[in-house]
Structure formats: C-alpha cells, structure tokens
C-alpha cells in the first residue's frame, strides 16, 4: 500500500510541476495573469497533497512507537534482572 501511495505522490508532483510551469508562462502576459495565479495556487496545493501522500500516516507512526516502546521495556526489564542477579 505504501508503494502505491508513493507512485500516486510522484504522479501528482509531475502534474503539479507542469501546472507550475504553465502558471509561470500564463503570468508573463498581463491579460492572463489572474489565470496564471489561480493555476499556480492549484499547483502548490497539488505539491502539498503529494507531500501528504509520502508522509507516514498517524496510525503507522503510533504502531511503530508502541512496538519500539515494548522492545525498550523488555530490554530494560531483562537488563535489570541480569544486573540484580550478578550482585
């Protein structure tokens, strides 16, 4: 599922880049300046959407933190047990 999200993000970034270039070209003419600004705004929103697609979801981050926390607790308990046994 993560690979699919990355592929979607790359495609969205390509579309956003093309729209950004189009916005720059449209903004060069005074008559089409409002259209160029609107297209530029749309391209920036698409860049942001692509970035959100590549960032890990909150649920995945919480799951990883719980797993890491469990591992640290187990290691700590084991280390304390081992330290107590040698004294």
VMD Tcl script that draws the C-alpha trace (Angstrom):
set ca {
  {0.00 0.00 0.00}
  {2.88 2.35 0.76}
  {4.35 1.86 -2.72}
  {1.02 2.79 -4.27}
  {0.92 5.98 -2.23}
  {4.45 6.89 -3.35}
  {3.57 6.27 -7.01}
  {0.49 8.48 -6.65}
  {2.60 11.17 -5.00}
  {5.16 11.14 -7.82}
  {2.42 11.41 -10.45}
  {0.80 14.28 -8.55}
  {4.18 16.03 -8.25}
  {4.72 15.73 -12.01}
  {1.28 17.19 -12.69}
  {1.93 19.97 -10.19}
  {5.26 20.79 -11.82}
  {3.66 21.01 -15.28}
  {0.92 23.25 -13.89}
  {3.51 25.44 -12.18}
  {5.40 25.93 -15.45}
  {2.09 26.72 -17.16}
  {1.28 29.24 -14.43}
  {4.61 30.99 -14.93}
  {4.03 31.19 -18.68}
  {0.49 32.46 -18.20}
  {1.62 35.05 -15.68}
  {4.02 36.59 -18.18}
  {1.11 38.15 -20.03}
  {-0.87 40.80 -18.22}
  {-4.20 39.62 -19.65}
  {-3.79 36.05 -18.36}
  {-2.24 36.99 -15.02}
  {-5.34 36.06 -12.95}
  {-5.49 32.65 -14.64}
  {-1.78 32.14 -14.04}
  {-2.12 32.96 -10.35}
  {-5.03 30.55 -9.97}
  {-3.16 27.75 -11.75}
  {-0.07 28.46 -9.61}
  {-2.15 28.19 -6.46}
  {-3.59 24.89 -7.69}
  {-0.13 23.54 -8.40}
  {1.08 24.44 -4.89}
  {-1.90 22.64 -3.41}
  {-1.05 19.58 -5.50}
  {2.55 19.69 -4.26}
  {1.22 19.73 -0.69}
  {-1.11 16.79 -1.42}
  {1.81 14.80 -2.85}
  {3.84 15.52 0.25}
  {0.99 14.32 2.47}
  {0.86 11.10 0.43}
  {4.53 10.35 1.12}
  {4.39 11.15 4.84}
  {3.58 8.21 7.10}
  {0.05 8.02 8.41}
  {-0.58 8.78 12.09}
  {-1.76 5.21 12.68}
  {1.50 3.79 11.32}
  {3.57 6.13 13.49}
  {1.63 5.20 16.64}
  {2.02 1.50 15.87}
  {5.79 1.87 15.40}
  {6.11 3.85 18.64}
  {4.16 1.22 20.58}
  {6.34 -1.55 19.15}
  {9.55 0.31 19.97}
  {8.29 1.09 23.48}
  {7.55 -2.58 24.09}
  {11.04 -3.55 22.93}
  {12.67 -0.99 25.23}
  {10.59 -2.13 28.22}
  {11.57 -5.75 27.61}
  {15.25 -4.87 27.27}
  {15.15 -2.73 30.40}
  {13.47 -5.46 32.46}
  {15.95 -8.03 31.21}
  {18.91 -5.75 31.95}
  {17.61 -5.03 35.47}
  {17.08 -8.73 36.10}
  {20.57 -9.56 34.88}
  {22.12 -6.76 36.93}
  {20.24 -7.88 40.04}
  {21.36 -11.47 39.58}
  {25.06 -10.58 39.46}
  {25.05 -8.63 42.72}
}
mol new
graphics top color blue
foreach p $ca { graphics top sphere $p radius 0.5 }
foreach p [lrange $ca 0 end-1] q [lrange $ca 1 end] { graphics top cylinder $p $q radius 0.2 }
display resetview
